[in-house]
Amino acid sequence: MNANIPFYTTTRTISGKSVASLEARLLLPLKAYAYGVPPHCFADYFQMSFNFTSECCKHFDLTIFTVYKEEYLRLPTAEDLKSIVALHKAKHKVDGMLGSLDCTHTYWHKCPVAWKGQYQGRNSAPSLVLKAACDHNLYFWHLSYGHCGCLNDLNILNRSPLYNYMLEGQLYQLEQEANIVPFIIGNESFEKAFYLVDGIYPQ
């Protein structure tokens, strides 16, 4: 974060000209992300140059990543997995559950005409897909956004880093470290933990 401090504390350029206020430098990226448009769309509104609007977004992204990466932008640890499974066992009386996994569409009202075909799914409007895995407390342990609306949940899972994490055995190693596998449901023993999903996903 130290690298970003000058950007948010400097009020004048080398030549002595004043720069955009701290509020403007923070609000521009939030507004651009909320509307899903490039930052230069608000250059006139915030009285900034096109280059400076891009700088605002780059520094904002870097700062958010730096501040939140250790706590929130990371993979779960063995202790985290143990807590998640214990939470679901207490709430649902089922062992081995890592959370719920699903996709949802958000409609892209200002999608460029040239892209509408690839972003248009079963509904008539183009959309972007958010895929997320969260626990009972709605703590998100995996999230990816921006997939084309024409893709179904299974196609998106196949492109997912979470799926590769499972296939390469890294998740299974963590499960063994956390001592949450094997577990028994009914009279059957299971060697791997699971996510609660709907019918389109593989067993």
N, C-alpha and C positions, 0 to 999 in steps of 0.2 A: 504493500500500500504506500510505502514511502515515495515510490516513483511517481505516484499520482498527486501527492500533496501540493507540489508547485502549481499544477493545473487548476486546482480548486482554491488556492489561496492567492494567486497572482491577480492583481486588479489592473495592471498596466503592462503594455508591451515594452520592448527595449526602447522604442522611439518615444515612449511617454504617452501613447494613446491608451485610453481606457478600453477594457475588454468587457464582454458580456458579464452580467452579474452571476453570482453563485447560483441563485435561484433559476436563472435562465439556462445555465449549463446543466443543471440537474433535471429541469422540467422538459427540455427539448427531447432527450432520449426517451423519457417516459411517454411523452405524447406520440413520438414516432412509433414506438412499440405498440402502444394502445390502438393506434389507427392502422398499424401494419403497412406503413409507407416509409420510403427512404427519408433520412433526416433532412435532406435539403428542401423537402416540401414545406418545412416550417422556417426556412431561412428568413423570409420576409417578416413573418410573425414575430420572431425573436430578434430581428435586426442583426443577423449573423451572415458571414460569408458561407458559401457552400462547403469550403474546406473546413471551416471551423465547426460546422454542424457535424461533420464526420468525426472530427476530433472529439467532440462532446460524447458521441456514442462509443467511440473506442475507449476513452478513459472511464466512462460509466461501466462498460462491460468488464474492464480489467479490475476496477475497484470492487464491483459486486463479487467477482470471482475470488479476489484476494481476501475479502472480508469473510465470505461464507464457505470457502472450499473445505476447510478442515472439519467443520461441523455438519454441513449440509450437502456439499458437492463431492461426495465420496461413496465408495462401495461400503456395504455393511461389513462389520467385523464379526468374528465368531460370537462375541458377547452380545452383539446386536441381534444375531439370528436366534440365540438362546432366548432373549427377551421377547422377540416377535412371536416365536412358537409358544412360549408360556402365556403370552397375552391372548392368543387365539384359543389356546386350550382352556383358559379360564372363561373366556366369553362364549365359545361355541362348543366346548366339550369335545373337540377334535384335535388330535395330535398331528404335528408335522406340517402345519399350514404356515406358509411364509407371507401370505397376503392375498389380495385380489388383483387381478390383472385384466385390463380391458382397454378399448379404444373409444374415443368419441370424436365427432366431427364438429368443427367450427366453420361456419359459412364465410367465404371470402367474397364480400360484396364488390370489392374493387379489383378483382382478379383481371389481369390483362387478357384481352380477347384471344390472343395467340396461345395462351396457356389454358384456356377453359376446358379443352378436351381432356387433358391429362389430370386436371384437378376436379373433374366432374364425376361423381360416383353414381350410385343408384338413384340419388335424388337429382333434380334438375339443376341445382345451383352448385358452382364449384366450392370445394371445401378443403380445409387443412385438417389433418388428423393428429390428435394428441393420444399417445399411448402411455399408460401409467400403471405402476404397481404400488399399492399402498397397503398399510396395515389397518386394523380395526379403528385406530385413532386418527386415521387419515393422514398419517405421516408417510410421505412419498419416498419410497426407496429406489424407484426407477422412474424416469420420465424422459420421453423424447417427443418432439413436436415438429411439424412442418412436412409430414408425409403427404403425398398426393392423395386427394379424395377418391380417386379411382381404385386405390388399393383396398383390399379387405383386410380384416384383422390378422389373418394367417400370413398374408404377404408381408405385412408390416413386422410381424414377429420374426419372420425369416431374415429380415434385414437388421434385426435388433442386436445391439451389443449385449443385452441381457441374455438373449438366446445363445449367442456365442460363448458367453460366460458359463452357461449351463453345459453346452456341448463339449467344451474344452476341459470340463471337470473341475474348474476352479470353485464353483459354487458347492459341489459335492465335497471337496476338501475342507471348505469352511464348515459345512454341516457336520463332518466327522470331528473337526476340532471343537465344535460347540457341543458335541455329544448329543445331538438331537436325532440322529439316525443310528440304528434302525428304530422304528416305532411300530406299534400295533394298532390297527383299527379293526374292530370285530375280532376275527380269529386270524387275520392276515397280517403278515409282517411286510413292511415297506422299507426299502433301502435308501430312498431319496425323499426329501421334503417336496411340497407341492404348492402351486398357486391355484386359487379358486378362479376358474374361467368359465366362459359359456361354451356351447357345443361346437363352435368352429375350430377351436384349438385342438391340437393333437393330445392324445392321452399322456 
